[in-house]
């Protein structure tokens, strides 16, 4: 994608409206926290003090809207404490540039590295950098500075108290994650009716698994409906895939295929009903017709063999899902786990045990090619640079420029540029709206305080619908606060616009100077996915060779690793498609074909998983030999792809050729699945392999480009760069 087209996509993305469910009650509660802090500060202190106090309440409230599985009151308290600490520490060094700028750079670098812990930690950490930049306006003695830091921390306390006293949708984020997983399986079942080879995106299941990890204290209060359906959704995916697949399930046409379509449609209705029940906490309501369809015990059943086995398994799993969603199943009757020893839930570290986890996560990202590390370096450079550039300008509030840079910067190109566009557009609209109201109403601190609270409520309401629209009311909120603090609107309006434009330009320029492009890393991401898929497929095959509980545990671990590698590839691929960089090592068409091939390989493995034998079944030594060949070839092929060599499947082809299908009658899915895996690997090789002629042409083009660049330098001119 060239720069002009990439910038066009950025503008569209920055101004787009995201279709999401609004949460006005949450916005009202959070805005009430801001109002309480402002009102108390106006009553007990002064308007300038109230303007400073509102910073903690507003930023802590914004942090609670980030998607996180920690309790919201903990997030509010943590954000308030971080803002207060950065405010006071910044004050200690704010007297001289020689001390403040190094501290600002180190703090910004740490805030950038916080992205190693996730987007919520990164966003909250960025707000602490903004709080440190505001310290230049604080009083020049330690006592008042401590007071300001304390009031900022109290803003987080106020938000936490409101969350505790007025809970809204307790466990709501966890319910949504689980409901989204069930709805994703329902959508998959519907797509399989028309496309038996439709791919399944595992990201909703991964999100639900992340949400299911709780601390021991959370496990004691978790609703019963959140205990079991995630595991059922995991088990349903391979079952519906095996039922619809014409290679191992029902025939492509005829009564059997019609029966499969009926079962899949009924399964989708049941899963949607279970998702609604879990999301809203209401009884499960399934259409009577769908319940009638889910019967596979009649003599005139059109399915037979593996297809009938899959249909029976589907009905059993759906019945269990309805029982759990309705609160009457085994998971509801089982007592909650009392500790990690019982292994009844996925353990999430408590706050006191989180430090080693943080250290390990940050250490993993401390490498030059890490997008998080490069993002941290950009923040560490841009924040002090923006402060240095804006301070001498003939405008006040020069800290707005570095704050704008810090708040729009993200580890990837597209989000950084889109947020810069959205922030500028929102700031222009919000400043214009607020300025007109300030000019019409005249100076009144109490009126401006009320308008600031209303603007905060609107900003929270629109927070998930688009950055530009939320930023519009955030800008209005700042203008009202400044008006409440006694600043003239004639001074603040042009400052806000000019400095926001400067900060956004610095953020965009920083990514051009020191980028973290995903395009060159695509071959490595694809190789990681291939290697993880090979280990998962080998684990499933060994489950046939030696059907034990240990083998199933190995398969589960390999499956989770394969999903993580697939999501990492998908994120990198989506970012690469939006980058103004020429493909290097893997063209767009090759990447798309390779992706489809690996999805086919993953699907074949999933079909085999759906028919794993029980613990009392006979072993299949042929599966063990094929597993060894498959794991060895995929591991070697991953290394070859990283080095831009063509993959080879010699051991897989030999193992498949010599396979004596002695267990063919017992498990016909096994041999057919192995053949589908080999076919998918051949498609992958076709997608990424280069012929000697293609390699020679690529080398010649690169050599020609180098010669042209050298010639241009000799002439004092430079060729235009079309891809970044």
CORTA-V205262 format. One record per backbone hydrogen bond with DSSP energy under -0.5 kcal/mol. NH is the residue of the N-H (numbers start at 0). CO is the residue of the C=O. If there is no record, write none. Layout:
nh=NH co=CO
nh=NH co=CO
//
This chain:
nh=5 co=1
nh=6 co=2
nh=7 co=3
nh=8 co=4
nh=9 co=5
nh=10 co=6
nh=11 co=7
nh=12 co=8
nh=13 co=9
nh=14 co=10
nh=15 co=12
nh=17 co=15
nh=17 co=464
nh=19 co=17
nh=21 co=19
nh=26 co=22
nh=27 co=23
nh=28 co=24
nh=29 co=25
nh=30 co=26
nh=31 co=27
nh=32 co=28
nh=33 co=29
nh=34 co=30
nh=35 co=31
nh=36 co=32
nh=37 co=33
nh=38 co=34
nh=39 co=35
nh=40 co=36
nh=41 co=37
nh=42 co=38
nh=43 co=39
nh=44 co=40
nh=49 co=45
nh=50 co=46
nh=51 co=47
nh=52 co=48
nh=53 co=49
nh=54 co=51
nh=55 co=51
nh=55 co=52
nh=56 co=52
nh=57 co=53
nh=58 co=54
nh=59 co=55
nh=60 co=56
nh=61 co=57
nh=62 co=58
nh=63 co=59
nh=64 co=61
nh=65 co=62
nh=67 co=65
nh=73 co=70
nh=74 co=70
nh=75 co=71
nh=76 co=72
nh=77 co=73
nh=78 co=74
nh=79 co=75
nh=80 co=76
nh=81 co=77
nh=82 co=78
nh=83 co=79
nh=84 co=80
nh=85 co=81
nh=86 co=82
nh=87 co=83
nh=88 co=84
nh=89 co=85
nh=90 co=86
nh=91 co=87
nh=92 co=88
nh=93 co=89
nh=93 co=90
nh=95 co=92
nh=98 co=95
nh=99 co=95
nh=100 co=96
nh=102 co=98
nh=103 co=99
nh=104 co=100
nh=105 co=101
nh=106 co=102
nh=107 co=103
nh=108 co=104
nh=109 co=105
nh=110 co=106
nh=111 co=107
nh=112 co=108
nh=113 co=109
nh=114 co=111
nh=115 co=112
nh=116 co=113
nh=117 co=114
nh=121 co=117
nh=122 co=118
nh=123 co=119
nh=124 co=120
nh=125 co=121
nh=126 co=122
nh=127 co=123
nh=128 co=124
nh=129 co=125
nh=130 co=126
nh=131 co=127
nh=132 co=128
nh=133 co=129
nh=134 co=130
nh=134 co=131
nh=135 co=132
nh=136 co=133
nh=137 co=134
nh=144 co=140
nh=145 co=141
nh=146 co=142
nh=147 co=143
nh=148 co=144
nh=149 co=145
nh=150 co=146
nh=151 co=147
nh=152 co=148
nh=153 co=149
nh=154 co=150
nh=155 co=151
nh=156 co=152
nh=157 co=153
nh=158 co=154
nh=159 co=155
nh=160 co=156
nh=161 co=157
nh=162 co=158
nh=163 co=159
nh=164 co=160
nh=165 co=161
nh=171 co=168
nh=174 co=170
nh=175 co=171
nh=176 co=172
nh=177 co=173
nh=178 co=174
nh=179 co=175
nh=180 co=176
nh=181 co=177
nh=182 co=178
nh=183 co=179
nh=184 co=180
nh=185 co=181
nh=186 co=182
nh=187 co=183
nh=188 co=184
nh=189 co=185
nh=190 co=186
nh=191 co=187
nh=192 co=188
nh=192 co=189
nh=193 co=189
nh=193 co=190
nh=194 co=190
nh=197 co=194
nh=201 co=199
nh=203 co=200
nh=205 co=201
nh=206 co=202
nh=207 co=203
nh=208 co=204
nh=209 co=205
nh=210 co=206
nh=211 co=207
nh=212 co=208
nh=212 co=209
nh=213 co=211
nh=213 co=345
nh=218 co=214
nh=219 co=215
nh=220 co=216
nh=220 co=217
nh=221 co=217
nh=225 co=222
nh=226 co=223
nh=228 co=224
nh=230 co=227
nh=231 co=227
nh=232 co=228
nh=233 co=229
nh=234 co=230
nh=235 co=231
nh=236 co=232
nh=237 co=233
nh=238 co=234
nh=239 co=235
nh=240 co=236
nh=241 co=237
nh=242 co=238
nh=243 co=239
nh=244 co=240
nh=248 co=244
nh=249 co=242
nh=257 co=253
nh=258 co=254
nh=259 co=255
nh=260 co=256
nh=261 co=257
nh=262 co=258
nh=263 co=259
nh=264 co=260
nh=265 co=261
nh=266 co=262
nh=267 co=263
nh=268 co=264
nh=269 co=265
nh=270 co=266
nh=271 co=267
nh=272 co=268
nh=273 co=269
nh=274 co=270
nh=275 co=271
nh=276 co=272
nh=277 co=273
nh=278 co=274
nh=279 co=275
nh=280 co=276
nh=281 co=276
nh=285 co=283
nh=289 co=286
nh=290 co=286
nh=291 co=287
nh=292 co=288
nh=293 co=289
nh=294 co=292
nh=300 co=297
nh=306 co=303
nh=308 co=304
nh=309 co=305
nh=310 co=306
nh=311 co=307
nh=312 co=308
nh=313 co=309
nh=314 co=310
nh=315 co=311
nh=316 co=312
nh=317 co=313
nh=318 co=314
nh=319 co=315
nh=320 co=316
nh=321 co=317
nh=322 co=318
nh=323 co=319
nh=324 co=320
nh=325 co=321
nh=326 co=323
nh=327 co=322
nh=328 co=322
nh=331 co=328
nh=332 co=328
nh=333 co=329
nh=341 co=338
nh=342 co=339
nh=347 co=213
nh=352 co=349
nh=353 co=350
nh=356 co=352
nh=357 co=353
nh=358 co=354
nh=359 co=355
nh=360 co=356
nh=361 co=357
nh=362 co=358
nh=363 co=359
nh=364 co=360
nh=364 co=361
nh=365 co=361
nh=365 co=362
nh=366 co=364
nh=369 co=366
nh=373 co=369
nh=374 co=370
nh=375 co=371
nh=376 co=372
nh=377 co=373
nh=378 co=374
nh=379 co=375
nh=380 co=376
nh=381 co=377
nh=382 co=378
nh=383 co=379
nh=384 co=380
nh=385 co=381
nh=386 co=382
nh=387 co=383
nh=388 co=384
nh=389 co=385
nh=390 co=386
nh=391 co=387
nh=392 co=389
nh=394 co=392
nh=399 co=396
nh=400 co=397
nh=401 co=397
nh=402 co=398
nh=403 co=399
nh=404 co=400
nh=405 co=401
nh=406 co=402
nh=407 co=403
nh=408 co=404
nh=415 co=411
nh=416 co=412
nh=417 co=413
nh=418 co=414
nh=419 co=415
nh=420 co=416
nh=421 co=417
nh=422 co=418
nh=423 co=419
nh=424 co=420
nh=425 co=421
nh=426 co=422
nh=427 co=423
nh=428 co=424
nh=429 co=425
nh=430 co=426
nh=431 co=427
nh=432 co=428
nh=433 co=429
nh=434 co=430
nh=435 co=431
nh=436 co=432
nh=437 co=433
nh=438 co=434
nh=439 co=435
nh=440 co=436
nh=441 co=437
nh=447 co=443
nh=448 co=444
nh=449 co=445
nh=450 co=446
nh=451 co=447
nh=452 co=448
nh=453 co=449
nh=454 co=450
nh=455 co=451
nh=456 co=452
nh=457 co=453
nh=458 co=454
nh=459 co=455
nh=460 co=456
nh=461 co=457
nh=462 co=459
nh=464 co=461
nh=465 co=461
nh=467 co=13
nh=469 co=465
nh=470 co=466
nh=471 co=467
nh=472 co=468
nh=473 co=469
nh=474 co=470
nh=475 co=471
nh=476 co=472
nh=477 co=473
nh=478 co=474
nh=479 co=475
nh=480 co=476
nh=481 co=477
nh=482 co=478
nh=483 co=479
nh=484 co=480
nh=485 co=482
nh=486 co=481
nh=490 co=487
nh=491 co=487
nh=492 co=488
nh=493 co=489
nh=494 co=490
nh=495 co=491
nh=496 co=492
nh=497 co=493
nh=498 co=494
nh=499 co=495
nh=500 co=496
nh=501 co=497
nh=502 co=498
nh=503 co=499
nh=504 co=500
nh=505 co=501
nh=506 co=502
nh=507 co=503
nh=508 co=504
nh=509 co=505
nh=510 co=506
nh=511 co=507
nh=512 co=508
nh=513 co=509
nh=520 co=517
nh=521 co=518
nh=524 co=520
nh=525 co=521
nh=526 co=522
nh=527 co=523
nh=528 co=524
nh=529 co=525
nh=530 co=526
nh=531 co=527
nh=532 co=528
nh=533 co=529
nh=534 co=530
nh=535 co=531
nh=536 co=532
nh=537 co=533
nh=538 co=534
nh=539 co=535
nh=540 co=536
nh=541 co=537
nh=542 co=538
nh=543 co=539
nh=543 co=540
nh=544 co=540
nh=545 co=541
nh=547 co=545
nh=551 co=547
nh=552 co=548
nh=553 co=549
nh=554 co=550
nh=555 co=551
nh=556 co=552
nh=557 co=553
nh=558 co=554
nh=559 co=555
nh=560 co=556
nh=561 co=557
nh=562 co=558
nh=563 co=559
nh=564 co=560
nh=565 co=561
nh=566 co=562
nh=567 co=563
nh=568 co=564
nh=569 co=565
nh=570 co=566
nh=571 co=567
nh=572 co=568
nh=573 co=569
nh=574 co=570
nh=575 co=571
nh=576 co=572
nh=577 co=573
nh=577 co=574
nh=578 co=575
nh=580 co=578
nh=590 co=586
nh=591 co=587
nh=592 co=588
nh=593 co=589
nh=594 co=590
nh=595 co=591
nh=596 co=592
nh=597 co=593
nh=598 co=594
nh=599 co=595
nh=600 co=596
nh=601 co=597
nh=602 co=598
nh=603 co=599
nh=604 co=600
nh=605 co=601
nh=606 co=602
nh=607 co=603
nh=608 co=604
nh=609 co=605
nh=610 co=607
nh=611 co=608
nh=616 co=613
nh=622 co=619
nh=623 co=619
nh=624 co=620
nh=625 co=621
nh=626 co=622
nh=627 co=623
nh=628 co=624
nh=629 co=625
nh=630 co=626
nh=631 co=627
nh=632 co=628
nh=633 co=629
nh=634 co=630
nh=635 co=631
nh=636 co=632
nh=637 co=633
nh=638 co=634
nh=639 co=635
nh=640 co=636
nh=641 co=637
nh=642 co=638
nh=643 co=640
nh=644 co=639
nh=652 co=648
nh=653 co=649
nh=654 co=650
nh=655 co=651
nh=656 co=652
nh=657 co=653
nh=658 co=655
nh=660 co=658
nh=661 co=659
nh=663 co=660
nh=666 co=662
nh=669 co=666
nh=670 co=666
nh=671 co=667
nh=672 co=668
nh=673 co=669
nh=674 co=670
nh=675 co=671
nh=676 co=672
nh=677 co=673
nh=678 co=674
nh=679 co=675
nh=680 co=676
nh=681 co=677
nh=682 co=678
nh=683 co=679
nh=684 co=680
nh=685 co=681
nh=686 co=682
nh=687 co=683
nh=688 co=684
nh=694 co=690
nh=695 co=691
nh=696 co=692
nh=697 co=693
nh=698 co=694
nh=699 co=695
nh=700 co=696
nh=701 co=697
nh=702 co=698
nh=703 co=699
nh=704 co=700
nh=705 co=701
nh=706 co=702
nh=707 co=703
nh=708 co=704
nh=709 co=705
nh=710 co=706
nh=711 co=707
nh=712 co=708
nh=713 co=709
nh=714 co=710
nh=715 co=711
nh=715 co=712
nh=716 co=711
nh=721 co=719
//
